[in-house]
Each structure stands twice: as structure tokens, then as C-alpha cells.
Amino acid sequence: MTHRFNTLALHGGIHTDDTGSRGVPVHRTSAYLFKNTEHAANLFALKELGNIYTRLQNPTQDVLEQRVAALDNGAAALALSSGTAAIFYTIINVCGHGDEVVSTANLYGGTFTMFQNMLPEMGIQVKFVHPDRGEDVESAITDKTRLIFTEAIGNPSLDVVDMRRLSAIAEKHNLPLAVDATFTTPYLFRPIDHGAHIVIHSLTKWMGGHGTALGGIVVDSGTFDWSDPKFRLYNEPDPSYHDLRYAHDLGDLTPIAFILRMRVGPLRNLGACISPDNAWMILQGIETLSLRMDAHCRNALAVAKFLRDHDQVSWVRYPGLETDPSHPLAKELFEKGFGGMVVFGTRAGREGGQRFIDNLKLVSHLANVGDAKTLAIHPASTTHSQLTDEELSDAGVTGDMIRLSIGFEDIDDILEDLDQALRC
Ligand SMILES: *Cc1c(COP(=O)(O)O)cnc(C)c1O
């Protein structure tokens, strides 16, 4: 029996044990007893799936994985220590030395740095494309391309990517499409329903929702066929794992070859596992995901409209504003709202942006998004402070830009704080 979204958010992945505990237990253990040597050998040979060691798998983590896979309409998932680890493991689970990734350019700052500076050191080149400037993703694909990467809502200008166009290109070139859907969560948008093969979330943000725990997750749609020889990592024997050829030797588990390989390859050998406590904290957050997202979306739309009409504000972007360039796509793709992020510029420019931040009283000035509380940052003086005005504009960050992550305090308290800070 398949359940609906809210039911899955509350019950997905739970299997009650002998104690009858209704809450998900936190399994604080490093390792698990084997029943006998045959059981141990079967677990190691992937003949049986089960618990070995918490770096590889843990029952609390397992509930989280099953729940998010269900919410995203995926086949299986792997939880990791952070969203950053989830992105890195996705790349190296498909690409090796000499391979290429095609990615939209408007990315979360850490992801951009990983793609721009870290991956080339490993022999993996990322080609950036600006669909927001009319560039076509397809033109960047070569015979070395192994993955297309994008964010559901791009950074920092909150542009929405045409997911149907991207998945058609992926299909045509037999490439997996990976989508970082942190800004939407499965409640607003399920990339797999639009043809994506891999979905990534930083669980640190709206999924956990309270700004208290780091985590990331990768969801496998179970729909990508890895048997094309160009996917070397799936077609050649893996010497680090019983010479397994993931696209051929997994039997019934073949559809989830991608996520199994990520567990027994990158996770097992590089070790960015999520702690059982953080998995548990994030599960508590997911129980109320739809309620919180509705509140984030409602308040963010109200803030966007307030800023649009404010005499100290020169521009505002929010995919939910009817005048926003992303609105037509956002309306088509996102059924229940447009997310919690709003960006805008003040008439007083770069200095005005800094002054605004310093004058905030209720809104927190910090480098995070997706907290229940409203957050603000001035990218030009913090995350992007090393860039010149010209470099900033190339990265899509203007000197006056303020990035807001709207929480669900009473809306009038948020608006009053923004208003007084804009008028100081
Ligand atoms: C925060 C974030 C990340 C990185 O996630 P961490 O959990 O902080 O490592 C990646 N992508 C997006 C869109 C994010 O907001």
C-alpha cells in the first residue's frame, strides 16, 4: 500500500521492534553482531543486506533513507554527513579521471568551489553553463561527459531551471541528471517525477528545518541504466569490492546499482557517514515538513511583496512573484509554493546592504538557510568578499544583494524588523 506525502513524512521507513517504541530509536552503536561466519560472509559479499558497522549502515540512518526515498518517489537513498559530501560522492560515484560534468553555473557557493577548484585536481572537469543567459546545456556535452548537474532553484538569483528540457537532453545523450533540490524539498518539487535520476538534499536546511543538525542525502530514482560501457565504474570489475561489475552482477538490485556503489565505494572508503543522532534529529524535522514549508512559502511571499513595494528597495527576486523571470517555470514545476528564499537590493547599494544587515534586530545574521528562524546575509561582504565588483557580477552577485531565508516568526514581526533596518 502506498501512502500519501504527509503519511510518509510521519511513518516512512519505520519498522517497529520488540520494544514497541513509537518514536524512532537512536541506535548509538559502532558495530553489529554477526549471527555466524556465513552470515558475516554474506553481508560482506552483498548476498544479504544488513548491518555491519555504522560507517556503512545504521538502523536510524536506514529509517531516514527509506523515508526520504519515499518522499522523493525514489527507489533507494544514502544519507551522509552533509549536503557537501552528498554532492561530492555523487560526482565521484559516476566520474573518474578524464571524465567531465556539465553543470548549470548558478550554484551554492561551496558546490561552485568544489566544481571549480577541487574536482579538476582529481582530473574531473566541470563545464559551467548559464541557462539564465540563454546558453544551452547541450552545447557543453562532449564524449567525455558522464553527468549533468543542476540545482532546482539556483544561487544566488533564485532562477528556476527548466527541468523538462534538462531531462530531455539527459535522455538523448544517455546521461544521468543529478539535481540538488535543497531549496525546494520533496514537498514543493520532486525532480524524479520530471525525469531526474539522482536527487540530492542538504538535510541541514529545510528538511531538518531547525538549524541544529548537519546532514545530506542522495536519492536514486532506480531508473538509470548504467550498462553503457562509457560508465567505466559500473562496467569494469571493482578491485576494491570482489571485482563486482555494478551494472551486471547485482541481480534484483541492479536498478539501484548507483546507490549501492556509493555505499560500498565512497562511503565505505572515504567515510562521510551521518551520525545516528543527526539522522534522528532530521527525522523529527521531516515529520512536520509540509507544515513548515507552507509557513516558509507564505511568509516568503509576503516578504517579497513587501520589499517589492518598499521605497528603499531597488529590486527583489522571488520565484513566487508574478513579475519574476522565473515565475512561469516555477509555477509549472512547483505545485505548493515557491520556497523560503528571497533576495533583494537596497537603493543605497553595497554600503546600504551592509548597513541594513547591521541594523537587523530580530533577523539573524549568519551563513545558513532553511532554519525555522529568519536569516540574512550580505554575500558581497561575506561569502563573496574576496571578489571584485566585476567578478561579483559574473557570479551573479551584485554588491547590493541581500539574501534572506524567511522563517515562520509572525509575519508582522519580520516585516517590522526589515522595515526599520531599511530606514536606518
Ligand atoms: C547548504 C547547501 C549545500 C551544502 O550542504 P551542507 O549540509 O552545508 O554541506 C548544498 N547545496 C545547497 C543548495 C545548499 O543550500
The ligand as a Gaussian input file, in Angstrom:
#p B3LYP/6-31G(d) Opt

LIG

0 1
 C       23.772000      24.123000       2.262000
 C       23.704000      23.653000       0.875000
 C       24.609000      22.687000       0.417000
 C       25.676000      22.106000       1.296000
 O       25.103000      21.372000       2.331000
 P       25.844000      21.166000       3.770000
 O       24.877000      20.293000       4.502000
 O       26.018000      22.537000       4.353000
 O       27.141000      20.525000       3.481000
 C       24.496000      22.289000      -0.900000
 N       23.575000      22.806000      -1.724000
 C       22.693000      23.734000      -1.315000
 C       21.685000      24.261000      -2.278000
 C       22.726000      24.199000      -0.002000
 O       21.861000      25.128000       0.402000

